[in-house]
Amino acid sequence: MTPISFRNGPETLTAFEIEPTRSEQARTSAVLLLPAIAGVNDYMQGAAQRLAENSYRVVLLDYYCREGRAPDVSTPEKIGQAVAALSDDRALSDARAACDYLRNRPDVDPKRIATFGFCIGGMYAFLSACEANAIAAAVDYYGSIRYGAISANKPVSPIDRVSCLRAPLLAHFGNYDRLISGDDIVAFEEALQRNAKPYELFIYRGAPHAFDEHHRAAVYRPVASESAWQRSLTFLDWHLRGLGGHARSHQ
């Protein structure tokens, strides 16, 4: 994994990049990987490696590159504080700049870039797909759907952005998620259907929030994790390498 730098307006930001293990094309597909609230850690680096092993160029965004370190997320209370403190506008601006970095690489197909995220990163993967300069597809692992309170850092609930979705979405949720209610998942899917958006959504029975995090025995659910990962690869292969561009013509 290689440190990289890219511009976001007047700022120079840093992130991490990993080259595809193999590529049969001169211009590869790429994935912008958006971490959970803990930021760039061994778990997220492992996810980046797994995507690269499936022939994707991967950029792993670092929300905290300006601060130089990730926040303390050692308790549920501190996790909540870290989420509230992270500006959606700033994170999405950084994600746009990272996508621009990928688009400008001569070895990347600018029309075949996806966002892929976990927890708050899943939410940002979805919100990135609501941008005017949309990416090709988005994978959302248990990203927040509805904010408990609106603030300057969290100005619009994700569910209220569904009408702006511009790319196919794959979403994974567990029905034991303490942060995302079943009612919110139902409302999210209804909004996607009402707005005729291309999506696939899966609910994993008995799976809590962060069910993919294999380093946390209390939440890890191996069957849900493996099922979601294989579905995600199939989704990416279709929309980045197959005929997925036809799906976007229905928006």
N, C-alpha and C positions, 0 to 999 in steps of 0.2 A: 504494500500500500504506500503510495507516494504522496507527500504533501504537495499541494498546488496552491496557486494564488489566482485570483480573478478580481475584476473590478465591479463594484456596485456604486455607480455614480462617482463621487470623489474618493470613496474608500477602496482600499485594497484588502480583500478578505482572504481567508485561507480555508481549505477543505482537504479532503483526501480522495485520491483517485486510484482505481485498480484497473488494469488492462484486462481485456477478455483473455481467458486461457487459450482459446483458439478462435479463429474467425476465418470463414470461407469467403468473405466479401471484403472489397477494398474499403467500403464505408460501413461501419458496424452500427447496430442499434445500441442505445444507451439508456441507463436508468439513473435517475437522481434519487438517492436513498435518503430518506428523512427520518432521523432517529426519534426514539421515545424521549421523554423529558430528561432522562439521565445523560443524554448526549452521546458523543462518540466513545463507546466502551468496547470491551472484547466481544460482547454479544453482537453489537452492530457491525463491527469489523468482520465477524464471522458471516453475517448475512450478506455483506458486500462480497466476500470471497465466494460464497455459494452462487451469487448471481453472476460473478465473473466466470465461474466454472461452467456456466450455461451460455457463455460466449457474449455476454453483455459488457460493455464498458460502463463502469460504475463510478459516480461521484457521490461521496458520503459527506453531506452537509454538516457543518459544525455551527450550531446556533450561537455558541459561546466563544467564537474565535476572538471577538473584541475584548471580552473579559479575561480570556486566557485560561479559564477553568469552568467546569460544569458546576451547577448549584448543588447544595446538600439536599439529597433526596432520601435521607435515612429513615424518615418517618412519614406516615400518610399526611400529617399536617405540613411538613416541609415540602412534600411533593405538590400539595395544593398551592402553597406559596410560590413555588417555582413555576407552576403552570400559569398562575395569575400574573406573574412578573414578566413572562415572555410575550413580547408584543407580536400579535398576528401580522400587523403591517410590516414590521421589520423582517420577520421570518419569511414571509411570502416575497418580499422584495429580494432577500438573499436567494431564495429559491429561483426566482426569475433570472437573477444574474448568473446563477450556476447553470441554469438551462441554456442561457445565452453563451456561456463558455463552451458547453458541449456543442451547441449548434455551429459555433465558429471553428470547431476542430475539422480539419480536412478529412480525417478518417472516421467521422461520425455522420450518419445520414440525419440531417436536421428534422426530417419528418418522422423519425422513428425514435423518439425520446419519450420515456414514461417516468412518472413519479411513483414512488413506492415507499410507504411509511408505516410505522408502528406507533400506536397510542397518539400522542399529539402530532407525531409525524404522519400518521395515517390521515388525521384531519387535514394537515397541510398538503398531503398528496391530493386529497379531494379538492381542497380550495384552490390549489394550483391548476387543477383541471377546469376551474371556473374563470380563469384569467382570459383576457382577450386574445393573447398570443398562446393559445392552448397547446398542451402537449398531446401526444398520441393516445395515451391511456393512463389510468391511475389505479393503484392498488392501495386499499385502505384497510389496515388491520385495526379494528376497534378504536377508530378515531371518534372524538366527541361529536355528538349530534346537536345537543341543545345546551347552551350555557345556563348555569344557575343564576348568573347575574351578568349584565352587560357593563363593560368598563372601557376605558380608553385603550387598553391593551387587547380587549376582547369585544370589539364593537358590534359584531353581527354574528349571531349563531349560525353554525354551518347549515342547518336545515333551511335557513332563510336564504341560502345561496343556491339552492338546488336548481332554480330556474336558469341560472347562469352556467350550468355545467356544459362543457364543450367537448368532452372526450368520454369514451367508454369507461365505466367504473366497475371495479370488482371490490366488494366490501365483505369483511369477515367480522362477525360478532359472536360472543359467547352469551348464553342465556343466564349465566351466573355472574354477569358483569356488575360489580357494585357501583360503577360510575355511569353506566349507560342502561337505562331502563328498557324493558321490553316494549313499553308503550312508545318510547322514542324511536326504537328500531322500526316499529310498525308505521309510525308517522313519517319516518324518513323514506321508507319504501313507497308509501302512498304518494309522497311528494314526487319521487322519481317517476312513478307511473303517471301521475297527473300531468307532469310536464313532458311526458313521452321521451324520457332520457334513456340512452342505452346503458344498461347496468346488469350485473349479476350480484346477488347478495346471499350469503350463507350464514346460517345460525348454527352454532356448535353446542349441542346439549351437554350440560354439565361443565362447560368451560367458563372460567372466570376471566376478568380483565387480564391482559398480558399472558394469555395461555400459550404463546409461542416462546416465552422466555425460559429456555431449558436450564438456565443456571439458577432458577428459583423454583425449588421443588414444590412449594405451596401452591403455585399457580400453573405450573407447566402441565399441559395435557398432551401427551405424545401423539395420540391419534388425531386430535383436532389440529395440532401443529403440522403434522405430516400431510393431512388432507388439504389444509389451507395452502401449504407451500406448493404442493403439486398442482392445485387449481390455479395458483398465481402464475406458475411457470407456463401452464397451458394458455392462460389469458395473455401473458406477455408474448408468447410465441405467435399467437394468432394476430394480435394487434400490431406487433412490431415487425413480424417476419412473414405473416400470411396475407390474408385479404382483408384485414381489419379496417383498412381505409374506407371500405364500402359502408361500414357501420356509421362512420361519421357523416355520411351523406344524408342520414335520416334526422339530423339534429335541426 
